Amino acid sequence: MLSLWYLSFLISIVAFFVGIVKKSWHALLLSTLTFLPIAYYFIGANNAWRYVGFTPIILLALTLLFWQINRKRHSR
């Protein structure tokens, strides 16, 4: 069970870096979705670790920003 958590974290980090380097909103969306189980786990903490649970909100905002930039670039 722990290996699935590690796999989700690894996929999220790799997809995040690929999304940033290639400016791909698809990769950032994958990063957001694979980080959700990790965020769900940490949101129940009773200390400062609970703020890790808000990371998907930042990732989703970045995904939407890249999607909007990509849409504007293709509409020209």
C-alpha positions in Angstrom: 0.0 0.0 0.0 2.8 2.4 0.8 4.4 1.7 -2.6 1.3 3.0 -4.3 1.7 6.3 -2.3 5.3 6.5 -3.4 4.4 5.8 -7.0 1.7 8.5 -7.0 4.2 11.0 -5.5 6.9 10.0 -8.1 4.5 10.4 -11.0 3.2 13.7 -9.7 6.8 15.1 -9.4 7.9 13.9 -12.8 4.7 15.1 -14.5 5.1 18.5 -12.7 8.6 19.0 -14.1 7.7 17.8 -17.5 4.7 20.2 -17.5 6.9 23.1 -16.5 9.7 22.4 -18.9 7.4 21.7 -21.9 4.7 24.2 -20.8 2.1 21.4 -21.1 -1.2 21.7 -19.3 -1.8 18.0 -19.8 1.2 17.0 -17.7 0.3 19.6 -15.0 -3.3 18.2 -14.9 -1.8 14.7 -14.5 0.4 16.0 -11.7 -2.6 17.6 -10.0 -4.7 14.4 -10.2 -1.9 12.1 -8.9 -1.2 14.4 -6.0 -4.8 14.3 -4.7 -4.3 11.1 -2.6 -1.3 12.6 -1.0 -3.1 15.8 -0.3 -6.0 13.9 1.1 -3.7 12.1 3.5 -2.0 15.2 4.8 -5.2 17.3 5.1 -6.2 15.3 8.2 -3.0 16.2 10.1 -3.2 18.3 13.2 -0.1 20.3 12.6 1.6 22.4 9.9 1.7 19.3 7.5 -2.0 19.9 6.8 -1.0 22.8 4.4 0.5 20.2 2.0 -3.2 19.3 1.4 -3.7 22.6 -0.4 -1.0 21.9 -3.0 -3.5 20.6 -5.6 -5.2 24.0 -5.6 -1.9 25.6 -6.6 -1.2 22.9 -9.2 -4.7 23.4 -10.6 -4.3 27.1 -10.8 -1.0 26.6 -12.7 -2.7 24.1 -15.0 -5.5 26.6 -15.8 -2.9 29.3 -16.5 -1.0 27.1 -18.9 -4.2 26.0 -20.5 -5.2 29.6 -21.1 -1.8 30.5 -22.5 -1.9 27.5 -24.8 -5.5 28.4 -26.0 -4.5 32.0 -26.8 -1.4 30.8 -28.7 -3.5 28.4 -30.9 -6.2 30.9 -31.6 -3.9 33.3 -33.4 
